[in-house]
Amino acid sequence: MGTAVTIAIYGAAPAAGHTAGQILIGQLIYAGISMAVTSALAPKPNMPDTKNNLGTTIDSIADADIVYGQIRKGGTKTYHETTGDGTFYHYFLTLAMHEVEEIGDIYINDEVATFNSDDEVTSQNWSQKILIKKFTGAANQNIYGSLAGLTNGPTNYTNTFKGKGVACLYVRLEYNQDVFQSGMPLITAVVKGKKVYDPRKDSTSSAYNSSLGQSTQRTSNAATWTYSANAALVMRDYLTNSQGVATEQDQIDDDMIGTAADDCASVGVSGSENNTFEVNGSISTGKSKLQNLNDLSKCINGTLFWAQGKFRLVAGAFHQPTISEAFTLDDVRSSISIQTRYSRRDLINTVRGTFIDKDNRWIADDYPEQQLGDMTEDNNIESVIDLPLPLVTNSATAQRIAKQVLYTSREQIVMSVTLGARAYQVQVGDTIKVTMPRYGSPAWTDKLFLVKSWKSTGGNGSPIEVQVTLQETSPQAYYWSFNSDDYQQIISNNTSLNNIFDGLTISTLNLSAGTASTQTDGTVVNNIACSWTAPSNGQVTHYEFGYKTSGATNYTETTVKNTTFLIEPAIVGKNYDVRVRAVTSRGNTSTAYKTGTLTNVPAVTTAPSVPIYSFLSATGGYKQVTISFYNPISDNNYIEIARLNSSNNYIVIGNTFGTEFIDTGRDDDTQYTYKIRAVNTSGVESAYTSARSATTDAENVGPSGARGAGIWTIELASGDMPAIGDTSAILAEVNTLFTDNVSAPVAKDQARFTNEVTLEQRVWLYDGSTWAYQAEVIDGNLIVGKTITAGALDVTRLSSIQTLLGNVTVEDVLQLQAGGSGFIGGRTAQSAYDVDGFLVARTDLGGGAKGFEVSHTSVNNSELSGIIHKQSSPMQVFNPTFLVGGSISGGTAVISTSTTTNIGSTDEVDITVYGGEAAVVLVKMMDIMVAMVVALVALQPQ
């Protein structure tokens, strides 16, 4: 059966259920490794409240404080007495329940007190009304004897009151109304705390180091111990202290304690700066031992664990591999689980928090934030962890811890695997090498891993195996930057509570106008550029900035992190008042603003960009030129187009917000030259582009010889339109206008005179000898309102079939049922299909083939006129009323282009629609104009 290596945190017996490495109380709590410590076992450390840490309490059953390192603290009043009819008030302020190395400066209401030779306070106008004596709690201490000869001393105690092992202050206050008008003063002291055992200075210890110059310390004799704030030694002391975990001395691995103590030494800094891992603070016996161990381990960024019957400690430092040969797949006894990245929840790239600043009256303050220089891997999303360090009093030490937490957390590859017996050579905190070519890019060769957990299995006939959890590591993760400017910023900036407003003055404020900026919509606006010098106070975090037009009552206020601000839009011609002041991280501000005024904001003079010439083109057309350009310019409002005139000057002819401009009304076959420029919203113009030229089309000239008839649209000014009618004067004017604009008319010409302003159109038809006015033109084709003559139609092609109806009353549902043969016909009320009418029939020719018949005939004096087309025979034109453009030879032609047929205006017209065998609907139309367009193409045989 395997052996589970467990831990014990109280010393009496191992705590079951936790394998080695589960109490990873340093960096791993903050590195996001889920197997480190559960939230129940590792509560978030409480930042000591400044008021309580520096306060004075009265409590008959108060928790005792253990003081390590150096800290300013208050205490508990454990004795009270008044003498001299109430003139003198006596009390003892207990600082620690153990001997301390030294009680240093005494603070009275946040100011260091000075004393005369009789221990009376001489500073801060206390007028020797306060007397304070210090007792360190030494083994030979005798408080009664020390106070026996004191005039006006305490009386209610006996000679047995020695106070051995109790560090305290005796305080006597002599009542004076003027001196104590603000009440009882707060008294605190700077204490150098407990003496601790250092195995490196014990010649009988395996961790002994002769180079340290001492060999006489012994675990069994506390009198041989010396004061130290070294975090590893403090951790050892709390484990063995009767007020702490109270484990036995021989249950501590002193070799690892000695190594951890060496690792605490200051690294990477120069000069007087020091970033040693130290504990400087007080530990309350009222808190749980596990919580105190967690607080202590933050100071060393370390790992505390129980293995092989001893507590073992690893400090936050890189160690070379303990065995030279790498572990390979040959050592693997199980499947391998590899986590390549932490979850987004556990990944951090920024560490910030607080510490107790010894250089700033021992007040809690922020240490410099530590953040990755490049967060591309995290999609530039800030992921912050709050890491308070309640037992750290040095800014550089706080930064060293935060930096290690940050960079060790970026070592994200975690591997869980069972290894063979060779893994018995390592333990939690060791560095090992792993060579597994199948993993990684590049392949893992001697890749460094830190052992995070270790558990033995097997035995009793089963193979001995070790389950381990490994996290990648590197020496770089523990480096201190070689650039001291990056990592040696001291947060306090040597300020004190009495001069918090120093260094907040802004010496200069500069205001300048006349510049402009382009908004996202292309709008150009004025602005005022404001800049100022940063004050010398190192705690400034932002600025209160305000501006208004002169004469206005209220400022527009905003918060600015940098030393510049842009006021926009700025109103042209206005005066502006500006003010700014600095704000510190504590919210302190200077009393006065730095102010300035800018008078008479000038107009925008910045021109927009010149349009891109390579995209400018000019294209000639019929009596017009099209100018095209690319117009994505963000700083303009519109484009102006200019044309070169006969005086060789460019005259603006128009503008556009688009990408094209058409210059109409140009002469035929003439070259025109253009330039363009941009104009912004302030009316400022860019320079012109270079020129582009184009030539309009030559005058359209028809082919030589006689021309055919046509439809001619002639644009006239409204004053030039011919009058309506058929008088000889009107017809002569029509003939002149037509001849001037087209040519001499030929039979079947149609003249359409239009005016684009009034939208008026007047139409005359020419029959070969004279013009006839047409009352109305519908859709430019169907002519109604007059008697249809042969000269009224110009037939070139039949392409569609339509019926244009107005004021139609449908007596039933109008429908045409499909299938079989059918036809559509029309006639006047006074005619019959066989005498005068119109018929289109679709017939079944058998075998799936279809044919059609078309007739539009009239019988007059036994003479047939019109068209007849039967099945697939060519269409015949007889004595045609359908005329084709061009001549008709022999009275017969194939009709191949569309035509329009006016079937006249009558009292009543019947349109009958047939489908299949029977007629479906009869539509009656009263006093309407009927137009029908015949589509022979749709009736071709299928």
Buried (B, 14 or more C-beta within 10 A) or exposed (E): EBEBBBBBBBBEEBBEEBBBBBBBBBBBBBBBBEBBBEEEBBBEBEBBEBEEBBBBEEEEEBEBBBBBBBBBBBBBBBBEBBBEEEEBBBBBBBBBBBBBBBBEEBBBEBBEBEBEEEBBBBEBEBEBBBBBBBBBBEEEBBBBEBBEEBEEBBEEBEEEBBBEEBBBBBBBBBBEEEBBEEEEBBBBBBBBBBBBBBBBBBEEBEBBBEEEEBBEBBBEEBEBBBBBBBBBBBBBBBBBBEBBBBBEBEBBBBBBBBBBBBBBEBBBBEEEBEBBBBBBBBBBBEBEBBBBBBBBBBBBBBBBBBBEEBBBBBBBBBBEBBBEEBBEEEBBBEEEEEBEEBEEEBBBBBBBBBBBBBBBBBBBBBBBBBBBEEBEEBEEEEBEBEBBBBBBBBBBBBBBBBBBBBBBBBBBBBBBBBBBBEBEEBBBBBBBBBBBEEBBEEEBEEBBBBBBBBBBBBEEEEEBBBBBBBBBBBEEBBBBEEEBEBBBBBBBBEBBEEEBBBBBBBEEBEBEBBBBBBEEEBBBBBBBBBBBEEBEBBBBEEBBBBBBEEEEEEBEEEEBEEBEBEBBBBEEEBBBBBBBBBBBEBEBBBEEBBEBEBEEBEEBEBBBBBBEBEEBBBBBBEBBBBBBBEBEBEBBBBBBBBBBEEEEEBEEBBBBEEEEBBBEEBEEEBBBBBBBBBBBBBEBBBEBBEBBEBBBBEEEEEEEEEBBBBBBEBEBEEEEBBEEEEEEEBBEBBBEBBEEBBEEBEBBBBBBBBBEEEEEBBBBBBBEEBBBBBEEBEEEEBBBEBEBEBBBBBBBBBBEBEBBBEEEEEEEEEEEEEEEBBBBBBBBEEBEBEEBBBBBBBBEEEEEEBBBBBBBBBEEEEEEBBBBBBEEEEBBBBEBBBBBBEEEEEEEBEBBEBBBBBBEBBEEBBBBBBBEEEEBBEBEBEEBBBBBBBBBEEBEEE
